[in-house]
Amino acid sequence: MANQKGGVGKTTTSINLAAALAAAGQTVLLVDLDPQGNASTGLGLERAARRGGTYALLSHTDTPENLIQPTEIDGLALIPADPDLAGAEIELAATSRREYQLREVLAPLREIARYSAIIIDCPPSLGLLTLNGLVAADSVLVPLQCEFFALEGISQLTRTIDLVRRALNPSLRLDGIVLTMYDRRNNLSDLVAADARGFFGESVYETVIPRNIRISEAPSHGKPVLTYDPRSAGAVAYLRLAEEFAARHHTMNETSS
């Protein structure tokens, strides 16, 4: 999950897509790669309870098996962001194969296929942490806020994805773009959605995530919106997104095989 622009619903989508996939019976691991640690907080894991996390993972001081923590959602596990992650960019700069650190430490989990999906919540930047996320990933899901400046940043991100594919991770692909914070009362939301679909075509998911107060309230209670208010418009939207996501990946896997 990546977008260098902050405030677009990236972490919210990471939390709620992971929870919706788990609710559908999948086993999901969420990797919080953002030093702000909002995905960890949004799943009810307070900072004081984080015994270790993605910094220990990237610095090879602990193993994924020891760092994975359960959540209150059946089928959803978490590797939290620990406080030292903020300094990881500087330390990674002096590391050999610095772009491959996350890919290498997650490789054992991929080999045993322990999880049907691993979602990496990247920070709102195009620095070394996000680069590690892109190199470790099979595909990139981009949340796009339905506001004017949001489209400008997408072109920069797609160029970065192309560069990473050519230089570091040939299997990386654009999974799709999810329109977030969509307000049906606002003509601008319709204009941004139309522009995105006109430029990116079928890469844009049919499901749109509405502006919804329940989505905004849920993280303060340490819950995904699906458990905070399962009947809300936000919860219904993320369940639909999970269905579309699973269908797309089923089709992709069939095509690749």
ChimeraX attribute file (.defattr): number of C-alpha atoms within 10 A of each C-alpha:
attribute: neighborCount
match mode: 1-to-1
recipient: residues
	/A:1	23
	/A:2	26
	/A:3	27
	/A:4	19
	/A:5	21
	/A:6	14
	/A:7	15
	/A:8	22
	/A:9	22
	/A:10	26
	/A:11	26
	/A:12	23
	/A:13	24
	/A:14	23
	/A:15	27
	/A:16	27
	/A:17	26
	/A:18	27
	/A:19	32
	/A:20	27
	/A:21	23
	/A:22	21
	/A:23	19
	/A:24	14
	/A:25	12
	/A:26	18
	/A:27	19
	/A:28	24
	/A:29	25
	/A:30	25
	/A:31	23
	/A:32	27
	/A:33	29
	/A:34	24
	/A:35	22
	/A:36	16
	/A:37	22
	/A:38	23
	/A:39	30
	/A:40	28
	/A:41	18
	/A:42	21
	/A:43	27
	/A:44	18
	/A:45	21
	/A:46	14
	/A:47	15
	/A:48	8
	/A:49	10
	/A:50	16
	/A:51	13
	/A:52	20
	/A:53	27
	/A:54	27
	/A:55	23
	/A:56	19
	/A:57	22
	/A:58	25
	/A:59	17
	/A:60	14
	/A:61	9
	/A:62	16
	/A:63	17
	/A:64	18
	/A:65	11
	/A:66	12
	/A:67	18
	/A:68	18
	/A:69	19
	/A:70	15
	/A:71	16
	/A:72	15
	/A:73	17
	/A:74	14
	/A:75	19
	/A:76	26
	/A:77	23
	/A:78	22
	/A:79	26
	/A:80	31
	/A:81	29
	/A:82	24
	/A:83	17
	/A:84	13
	/A:85	22
	/A:86	17
	/A:87	11
	/A:88	17
	/A:89	14
	/A:90	10
	/A:91	14
	/A:92	18
	/A:93	12
	/A:94	9
	/A:95	12
	/A:96	9
	/A:97	10
	/A:98	17
	/A:99	23
	/A:100	19
	/A:101	21
	/A:102	23
	/A:103	17
	/A:104	16
	/A:105	18
	/A:106	17
	/A:107	13
	/A:108	14
	/A:109	14
	/A:110	14
	/A:111	8
	/A:112	8
	/A:113	10
	/A:114	13
	/A:115	15
	/A:116	13
	/A:117	18
	/A:118	21
	/A:119	21
	/A:120	25
	/A:121	26
	/A:122	26
	/A:123	25
	/A:124	21
	/A:125	16
	/A:126	18
	/A:127	12
	/A:128	18
	/A:129	25
	/A:130	24
	/A:131	22
	/A:132	23
	/A:133	26
	/A:134	29
	/A:135	24
	/A:136	23
	/A:137	19
	/A:138	15
	/A:139	19
	/A:140	21
	/A:141	23
	/A:142	25
	/A:143	29
	/A:144	29
	/A:145	24
	/A:146	27
	/A:147	18
	/A:148	11
	/A:149	11
	/A:150	19
	/A:151	17
	/A:152	10
	/A:153	13
	/A:154	19
	/A:155	11
	/A:156	13
	/A:157	18
	/A:158	16
	/A:159	11
	/A:160	15
	/A:161	21
	/A:162	16
	/A:163	13
	/A:164	19
	/A:165	16
	/A:166	12
	/A:167	10
	/A:168	16
	/A:169	19
	/A:170	13
	/A:171	13
	/A:172	19
	/A:173	18
	/A:174	14
	/A:175	19
	/A:176	19
	/A:177	24
	/A:178	25
	/A:179	26
	/A:180	24
	/A:181	22
	/A:182	21
	/A:183	16
	/A:184	11
	/A:185	8
	/A:186	10
	/A:187	10
	/A:188	15
	/A:189	21
	/A:190	16
	/A:191	14
	/A:192	21
	/A:193	23
	/A:194	13
	/A:195	13
	/A:196	22
	/A:197	17
	/A:198	11
	/A:199	12
	/A:200	12
	/A:201	13
	/A:202	12
	/A:203	15
	/A:204	22
	/A:205	18
	/A:206	14
	/A:207	19
	/A:208	23
	/A:209	27
	/A:210	20
	/A:211	16
	/A:212	16
	/A:213	12
	/A:214	19
	/A:215	26
	/A:216	14
	/A:217	15
	/A:218	19
	/A:219	21
	/A:220	12
	/A:221	13
	/A:222	20
	/A:223	24
	/A:224	32
	/A:225	30
	/A:226	25
	/A:227	17
	/A:228	17
	/A:229	17
	/A:230	14
	/A:231	12
	/A:232	15
	/A:233	17
	/A:234	24
	/A:235	25
	/A:236	17
	/A:237	19
	/A:238	26
	/A:239	21
	/A:240	18
	/A:241	23
	/A:242	22
	/A:243	16
	/A:244	15
	/A:245	19
	/A:246	16
	/A:247	12
	/A:248	15
	/A:249	13
	/A:250	11
	/A:251	11
	/A:252	12
	/A:253	10
	/A:254	9
	/A:255	8
	/A:256	6
	/A:257	5
